[in-house]
Amino acid sequence: MVAASREKSMALVNLEESSEEATWRGNAENVKDDLNGLDKAVSAVLGQRTIERNQLLVTIAKSKFTKNRDDNNSVIQLVPFNG
């Protein structure tokens, strides 16, 4: 009877340990899922920032090009042609 009771107690302890291990595994999977979600969110934000920065650089380049073209046209218009 004592041996049977002891085996039952050991089985309960093993069951509790298995349950605890499963909980840790579940928590680890939740953390992994959370980190994957966070990684995707950060990547999306960085991607959007890159797009915005590139759009700003294009706008600046266009502005400089237009200004240079206007300056060159002004110079060309001011120089008389003796052809």
CYANA upper distance limits for C-alpha pairs under 8 A (distance plus 0.5 A):
  1 MET  CA      5 SER  CA      6.61
  2 VAL  CA      6 ARG  CA      6.50
  3 ALA  CA      7 GLU  CA      6.61
  4 ALA  CA      8 LYS  CA      6.63
  5 SER  CA      9 SER  CA      6.67
  6 ARG  CA     10 MET  CA      6.63
  7 GLU  CA     11 ALA  CA      6.54
  8 LYS  CA     12 LEU  CA      6.75
  9 SER  CA     13 VAL  CA      6.71
 10 MET  CA     14 ASN  CA      6.59
 11 ALA  CA     15 LEU  CA      6.50
 12 LEU  CA     16 GLU  CA      6.57
 13 VAL  CA     17 GLU  CA      6.64
 14 ASN  CA     18 SER  CA      6.54
 15 LEU  CA     19 SER  CA      6.55
 16 GLU  CA     20 GLU  CA      6.53
 17 GLU  CA     21 GLU  CA      6.52
 18 SER  CA     22 ALA  CA      6.56
 19 SER  CA     23 THR  CA      6.64
 20 GLU  CA     24 TRP  CA      6.72
 21 GLU  CA     25 ARG  CA      6.58
 22 ALA  CA     26 GLY  CA      6.45
 23 THR  CA     27 ASN  CA      6.52
 24 TRP  CA     28 ALA  CA      6.45
 25 ARG  CA     29 GLU  CA      6.62
 26 GLY  CA     30 ASN  CA      6.69
 27 ASN  CA     31 VAL  CA      6.61
 28 ALA  CA     32 LYS  CA      6.57
 29 GLU  CA     33 ASP  CA      6.58
 30 ASN  CA     34 ASP  CA      6.56
 31 VAL  CA     35 LEU  CA      6.55
 32 LYS  CA     36 ASN  CA      6.61
 33 ASP  CA     37 GLY  CA      6.65
 34 ASP  CA     38 LEU  CA      6.59
 35 LEU  CA     39 ASP  CA      6.48
 36 ASN  CA     40 LYS  CA      6.76
 37 GLY  CA     41 ALA  CA      6.71
 38 LEU  CA     42 VAL  CA      6.60
 39 ASP  CA     43 SER  CA      6.57
 40 LYS  CA     44 ALA  CA      6.60
 41 ALA  CA     45 VAL  CA      6.78
 42 VAL  CA     46 LEU  CA      6.60
 43 SER  CA     47 GLY  CA      6.44
 44 ALA  CA     48 GLN  CA      6.63
 45 VAL  CA     49 ARG  CA      6.64
 46 LEU  CA     50 THR  CA      6.61
 47 GLY  CA     51 ILE  CA      6.79
 48 GLN  CA     52 GLU  CA      6.69
 49 ARG  CA     53 ARG  CA      6.53
 50 THR  CA     54 ASN  CA      6.58
 51 ILE  CA     55 GLN  CA      6.62
 52 GLU  CA     56 LEU  CA      6.71
 53 ARG  CA     57 LEU  CA      6.71
 54 ASN  CA     58 VAL  CA      6.66
 55 GLN  CA     59 THR  CA      6.68
 56 LEU  CA     60 ILE  CA      6.67
 57 LEU  CA     61 ALA  CA      6.56
 58 VAL  CA     62 LYS  CA      6.54
 59 THR  CA     63 SER  CA      6.61
 60 ILE  CA     64 LYS  CA      6.69
 61 ALA  CA     65 PHE  CA      6.54
 62 LYS  CA     66 THR  CA      6.48
 63 SER  CA     67 LYS  CA      6.54
 64 LYS  CA     68 ASN  CA      6.52
 65 PHE  CA     69 ARG  CA      6.51
 66 THR  CA     70 ASP  CA      6.49
 67 LYS  CA     71 ASP  CA      6.49
 68 ASN  CA     72 ASN  CA      6.51
 69 ARG  CA     73 ASN  CA      6.56
 70 ASP  CA     74 SER  CA      6.57
 71 ASP  CA     75 VAL  CA      6.75
 72 ASN  CA     76 ILE  CA      6.56
 73 ASN  CA     77 GLN  CA      6.48
 74 SER  CA     78 LEU  CA      6.66
 75 VAL  CA     79 VAL  CA      6.80
